[in-house]
Amino acid sequence: MTSLALRGTTIRYDDSGPADGLPVLLIHGHPFNRTLWAPQATALVAAGHRVVTPDLRGYGDSGVEEGSVHLDAFADDLVGLLDHLGIDRAVVGGVSMGGQIAMEMQRSHAGRVRALVLSDTSAPAETDEGKAVRNRMADRLLA
């Protein structure tokens, strides 16, 4: 695991595989962290890809900040990470909230996204009911 001081916090990430391999950025969902992608990262590296799996701001080993973090801020963090790693364009994959962040990357930083891989996600904004369900799940996991 490596870290990067970025936009007022520390982002932790793994960067695996050959530096010249096709870059793949995998974005975890809530309430998980980068370890969610371990089986996929192993298979992609074995196939010759460069795989970057960050812990989003406020998740896993990355720093936490006060207040809300919106999808565009997560997307900007990930573009900052790609800049730091010297990656111009990547295949961007995300699951659940990570898929929403991947779609935001495509919307706001389209030139950085080579392809999208989306899993168990949706484009519409989350409802109050959905937020309540997600927060109850996080509380159960923490307990």
C-alpha positions as CSV (number, residue, x, y, z in Angstrom):
1,M,0.0,0.0,0.0
2,T,1.2,3.5,-0.9
3,S,-0.2,6.9,0.1
4,L,-0.6,10.3,-1.5
5,A,-1.3,13.6,0.2
6,L,-4.1,15.0,-1.9
7,R,-6.5,17.9,-1.5
8,G,-6.2,18.1,2.3
9,T,-6.2,14.4,3.1
10,T,-4.2,11.2,2.6
11,I,-5.3,8.7,-0.1
12,R,-4.0,5.2,0.3
13,Y,-3.9,2.9,-2.7
14,D,-2.3,-0.2,-4.3
15,D,-0.7,0.0,-7.7
16,S,0.1,-3.5,-9.1
17,G,1.2,-5.0,-12.3
18,P,3.5,-3.8,-15.1
19,A,3.9,-0.1,-15.4
20,D,3.3,-0.4,-19.2
21,G,0.2,-2.6,-18.8
22,L,-3.2,-1.2,-19.7
23,P,-4.2,0.8,-16.6
24,V,-7.4,-0.3,-14.8
25,L,-8.7,1.9,-11.9
26,L,-11.2,0.0,-9.6
27,I,-13.4,2.0,-7.3
28,H,-15.0,0.3,-4.3
29,G,-18.5,1.0,-3.0
30,H,-19.8,1.9,0.4
31,P,-18.9,0.8,3.1
32,F,-16.0,-1.2,1.7
33,N,-12.3,-0.4,0.8
34,R,-9.8,-1.4,-1.9
35,T,-9.5,-5.0,-0.6
36,L,-12.9,-5.7,-2.1
37,W,-11.0,-5.9,-5.5
38,A,-8.3,-8.4,-4.5
39,P,-9.5,-11.3,-6.6
40,Q,-10.1,-9.1,-9.7
41,A,-6.8,-7.3,-9.2
42,T,-4.9,-10.6,-9.0
43,A,-6.5,-11.8,-12.2
44,L,-6.0,-8.6,-14.1
45,V,-2.3,-8.3,-13.1
46,A,-1.8,-11.9,-14.2
47,A,-3.3,-10.9,-17.6
48,G,-0.7,-8.1,-17.8
49,H,-2.7,-5.1,-16.7
50,R,-1.7,-2.3,-14.3
51,V,-4.3,-2.2,-11.6
52,V,-4.9,0.7,-9.2
53,T,-7.2,0.2,-6.2
54,P,-7.6,3.2,-4.0
55,D,-9.3,3.6,-0.7
56,L,-11.7,6.5,-1.2
57,R,-11.4,9.6,1.1
58,G,-13.0,8.5,4.4
59,Y,-12.8,4.8,3.7
60,G,-10.3,2.1,4.6
61,D,-6.9,3.5,5.3
62,S,-7.5,6.9,3.7
63,G,-8.0,10.1,5.6
64,V,-11.3,11.3,6.9
65,E,-12.5,14.9,6.7
66,E,-15.4,16.8,8.3
67,G,-18.6,17.2,6.4
68,S,-20.0,15.6,3.2
69,V,-18.0,14.4,0.3
70,H,-19.8,14.6,-3.1
71,L,-19.3,12.3,-6.1
72,D,-17.4,15.0,-8.0
73,A,-14.9,15.4,-5.1
74,F,-14.2,11.6,-5.2
75,A,-13.8,11.8,-9.0
76,D,-11.4,14.7,-8.6
77,D,-9.4,12.7,-6.0
78,L,-9.1,9.8,-8.4
79,V,-8.0,12.0,-11.3
80,G,-5.4,13.5,-8.9
81,L,-4.2,10.0,-8.2
82,L,-4.0,9.1,-11.9
83,D,-2.0,12.4,-12.4
84,H,0.4,11.3,-9.6
85,L,0.9,7.9,-11.2
86,G,1.5,9.4,-14.6
87,I,-1.6,7.6,-16.1
88,D,-3.3,9.7,-18.8
89,R,-6.3,7.3,-19.4
90,A,-7.6,4.2,-17.6
91,V,-10.3,1.7,-17.8
92,V,-12.4,2.8,-14.8
93,G,-14.5,0.2,-13.0
94,G,-16.8,0.7,-10.0
95,V,-19.3,-1.2,-7.9
96,S,-22.3,0.5,-6.3
97,M,-21.3,3.9,-5.1
98,G,-18.0,3.3,-6.9
99,G,-19.9,2.9,-10.1
100,Q,-21.6,6.3,-9.5
101,I,-18.1,7.8,-9.0
102,A,-16.9,6.1,-12.2
103,M,-19.9,7.7,-14.1
104,E,-19.0,11.1,-12.5
105,M,-15.4,10.6,-13.8
106,Q,-16.8,10.0,-17.3
107,R,-19.0,13.1,-17.0
108,S,-16.5,15.5,-15.6
109,H,-13.2,14.0,-16.9
110,A,-14.2,12.1,-20.0
111,G,-10.7,12.4,-21.5
112,R,-9.3,10.3,-18.7
113,V,-11.7,7.4,-19.1
114,R,-10.8,4.8,-21.7
115,A,-13.7,2.6,-20.9
116,L,-16.3,2.1,-18.1
117,V,-17.1,-1.1,-16.2
118,L,-20.1,-0.7,-14.0
119,S,-21.5,-3.2,-11.5
120,D,-24.6,-3.1,-9.2
121,T,-24.9,0.7,-9.6
122,S,-27.4,3.3,-10.9
123,A,-27.2,6.7,-12.4
124,P,-30.1,8.4,-10.4
125,A,-29.2,10.2,-7.2
126,E,-29.8,8.2,-4.0
127,T,-33.1,8.7,-2.2
128,D,-33.5,9.5,1.5
129,E,-34.8,5.9,2.0
130,G,-31.7,4.5,0.2
131,K,-29.4,6.6,2.4
132,A,-31.2,5.3,5.5
133,V,-30.7,1.7,4.4
134,R,-27.1,2.3,3.6
135,N,-26.4,4.0,7.0
136,R,-28.2,1.2,8.9
137,M,-26.0,-1.3,7.0
138,A,-22.8,0.6,7.9
139,D,-23.9,0.8,11.6
140,R,-24.5,-3.0,11.6
141,L,-21.0,-3.6,10.1
142,L,-19.4,-1.3,12.7
143,A,-21.2,-3.0,15.5
